[in-house]
Amino acid sequence: MGQEPELQRFPACNTADMKDCDVIRIEPPGLRPVAVYCLDGEFYATDDTCTHGNASLADGEVDEDGVVECPFHAGTFDVRTGEALSFPCVLPLKTYPVVVEDGTVYVDLEHGRLQEG
């Protein structure tokens, strides 16, 4: 009783394989694709599919402020919070906790959340 739930971690990549402002797409079996981002040595994860259109955010550009631009209509999101920042995107992305252990980036796919308005 009172124990924290164990993370359901999916190995996404090695830290050495990503540099600042990189983004990759992972496809966990049976689940939605997830985008994993590297910003200033920190790692973040969101749903990979834009909430406005059916575009992969891993195909978009990420800037040094942690903003990813959708390649379809140039809407933007904050990769740290999932917040939709510019039109036509108005719905936030689901974000996922990330843990780095022994040089591997793990995404906790069970505990994703949406930013509250």
WOZI-V615776 format. One record per backbone hydrogen bond with DSSP energy under -1.0 kcal/mol. CO is the residue of the C=O (numbers start at 1). NH is the residue of the N-H. E is the energy in kcal/mol with one decimal. If there is no record, write none. Layout:
BEGIN
co = (CO	CO)
nh = (NH	NH)
e = (E	E)
END
This chain:
BEGIN
co = (7	8	10	13	14	15	19	22	24	26	28	33	34	35	36	37	38	39	42	44	45	46	48	53	55	56	57	61	63	66	67	68	70	75	76	76	77	78	82	83	86	94	95	97	99	101	103	104	105	105	106	107	107	113)
nh = (9	109	107	105	17	18	22	38	36	34	31	48	26	46	24	44	21	42	39	37	96	35	57	55	50	59	60	69	66	79	63	77	74	70	85	86	68	82	93	78	89	47	113	108	106	104	15	101	12	13	99	10	109	95)
e = (-1.2	-1.4	-2.5	-3.3	-1.5	-1.4	-1.8	-2.1	-2.6	-2.4	-2.1	-2.2	-3.0	-2.1	-2.3	-2.0	-2.4	-2.4	-2.9	-2.9	-2.3	-2.9	-3.5	-1.8	-2.4	-1.5	-1.8	-2.6	-2.0	-2.9	-2.2	-1.9	-1.4	-3.2	-2.9	-1.2	-2.4	-3.0	-2.7	-2.3	-1.6	-2.0	-2.5	-2.8	-3.2	-1.8	-2.6	-2.4	-3.4	-1.1	-2.4	-2.3	-1.2	-2.9)
END
